[in-house]
Amino acid sequence: MTDRLTNKVAVVTGAARGIGREIALTLAEEGAKTVLLDLSDQVFRAENELLNKGFHVSAFRADVSNFKEVFSIAKHVIRKFRKIDILVNNAGIVLPFSLEKFSEEDLEKVMAVNLEGVFNCCMAFVPFMIKHRYGRIVNISSIAGILVGTRSIYYSASKAAIIGLTRSLALWVADYGITVNAVCPGVVETELTKTSLGEDRLRELATKVPLKRLASPKDIANLVLFLVSDEASYITGQYIIIDGGLTITSPIW
């Protein structure tokens, strides 16, 4: 701990478990007053765990795809803390895709959370950042949104769109001292990936990574911490790959 974020107020979406929970923990460890948002009631369990560690956290059950709901929470956060310094848009879902059984409903679900959720949170919190002429926004995308394809076209399309949103928003808010960047993880070892892919598949994937291991949620959280710190004040509109070198490998060799 270095207390890099003392007196900062941070909001993290999808904070009930996995990458989001680790990001929330890391920011709180560095002194930020951290607000946890998630659609799952598990967010309150995460809140209690962090409160028991002595951190300053608050949790809200929220559907990021619902702008009115997000805006209501934003107003509550501002009433309580008087400002918002950091926004980490991590909430996301993935649904299977099939050419034979294409589902417009599934496409809308994924886009609503993964893309509209990011947009909603930015539009709800950015005006308060503009007022104070300071802000750090980090959107969690994926290597599936910029460098590789996946079997879930819904997911890849949504993650690619996040990068476009990130770069465009960065232009709009640069005059106000606000930076906007995207983090693009490779395969991250979480309870969700263990359940959906299986531990044998994860071990196989790890052998394909040049660093010979999968990312941990802490790896992602550490990068987010850097991007929201003063050390990254001259970085904006960028997407940063964090995949252990997976996407520099070539099937030819």
Secondary structure in CASP SS format (residue, H / E / C, confidence):
PFRMAT SS
TARGET T0000
AUTHOR 0000-0000-0000
METHOD secondary structure of the structure
MODEL  1
M C 1.00
T C 1.00
D C 1.00
R C 1.00
L C 1.00
T C 1.00
N C 1.00
K C 1.00
V E 1.00
A E 1.00
V E 1.00
V E 1.00
T E 1.00
G C 1.00
A C 1.00
A C 1.00
R C 1.00
G H 1.00
I H 1.00
G H 1.00
R H 1.00
E H 1.00
I H 1.00
A H 1.00
L H 1.00
T H 1.00
L H 1.00
A H 1.00
E H 1.00
E C 1.00
G C 1.00
A C 1.00
K E 1.00
T E 1.00
V E 1.00
L E 1.00
L E 1.00
D E 1.00
L C 1.00
S C 1.00
D C 1.00
Q H 1.00
V H 1.00
F H 1.00
R H 1.00
A H 1.00
E H 1.00
N H 1.00
E H 1.00
L H 1.00
L H 1.00
N H 1.00
K C 1.00
G C 1.00
F C 1.00
H C 1.00
V E 1.00
S E 1.00
A E 1.00
F E 1.00
R E 1.00
A C 1.00
D C 1.00
V C 1.00
S C 1.00
N C 1.00
F H 1.00
K H 1.00
E H 1.00
V H 1.00
F H 1.00
S H 1.00
I H 1.00
A H 1.00
K H 1.00
H H 1.00
V H 1.00
I H 1.00
R H 1.00
K H 1.00
F H 1.00
R C 1.00
K C 1.00
I C 1.00
D C 1.00
I E 1.00
L E 1.00
V E 1.00
N E 1.00
N C 1.00
A C 1.00
G C 1.00
I C 1.00
V C 1.00
L C 1.00
P C 1.00
F C 1.00
S C 1.00
L C 1.00
E C 1.00
K C 1.00
F C 1.00
S C 1.00
E H 1.00
E H 1.00
D H 1.00
L H 1.00
E H 1.00
K H 1.00
V H 1.00
M H 1.00
A H 1.00
V H 1.00
N H 1.00
L H 1.00
E H 1.00
G H 1.00
V H 1.00
F H 1.00
N H 1.00
C H 1.00
C H 1.00
M H 1.00
A H 1.00
F H 1.00
V H 1.00
P H 1.00
F H 1.00
M H 1.00
I H 1.00
K H 1.00
H H 1.00
R C 1.00
Y C 1.00
G E 1.00
R E 1.00
I E 1.00
V E 1.00
N E 1.00
I E 1.00
S C 1.00
S C 1.00
I H 1.00
A H 1.00
G H 1.00
I C 1.00
L C 1.00
V C 1.00
G C 1.00
T C 1.00
R C 1.00
S C 1.00
I H 1.00
Y H 1.00
Y H 1.00
S H 1.00
A H 1.00
S H 1.00
K H 1.00
A H 1.00
A H 1.00
I H 1.00
I H 1.00
G H 1.00
L H 1.00
T H 1.00
R H 1.00
S H 1.00
L H 1.00
A H 1.00
L H 1.00
W H 1.00
V H 1.00
A H 1.00
D H 1.00
Y H 1.00
G C 1.00
I E 1.00
T E 1.00
V E 1.00
N E 1.00
A E 1.00
V E 1.00
C E 1.00
P E 1.00
G C 1.00
V C 1.00
V E 1.00
E C 1.00
T C 1.00
E H 1.00
L H 1.00
T H 1.00
K H 1.00
T H 1.00
S H 1.00
L H 1.00
G C 1.00
E H 1.00
D H 1.00
R H 1.00
L H 1.00
R H 1.00
E H 1.00
L H 1.00
A H 1.00
T H 1.00
K H 1.00
V C 1.00
P C 1.00
L C 1.00
K C 1.00
R C 1.00
L C 1.00
A E 1.00
S C 1.00
P H 1.00
K H 1.00
D H 1.00
I H 1.00
A H 1.00
N H 1.00
L H 1.00
V H 1.00
L H 1.00
F H 1.00
L H 1.00
V H 1.00
S C 1.00
D H 1.00
E H 1.00
A H 1.00
S C 1.00
Y C 1.00
I C 1.00
T C 1.00
G C 1.00
Q C 1.00
Y E 1.00
I E 1.00
I E 1.00
I E 1.00
D C 1.00
G C 1.00
G C 1.00
L H 1.00
T H 1.00
I H 1.00
T C 1.00
S C 1.00
P C 1.00
I C 1.00
W C 1.00
END
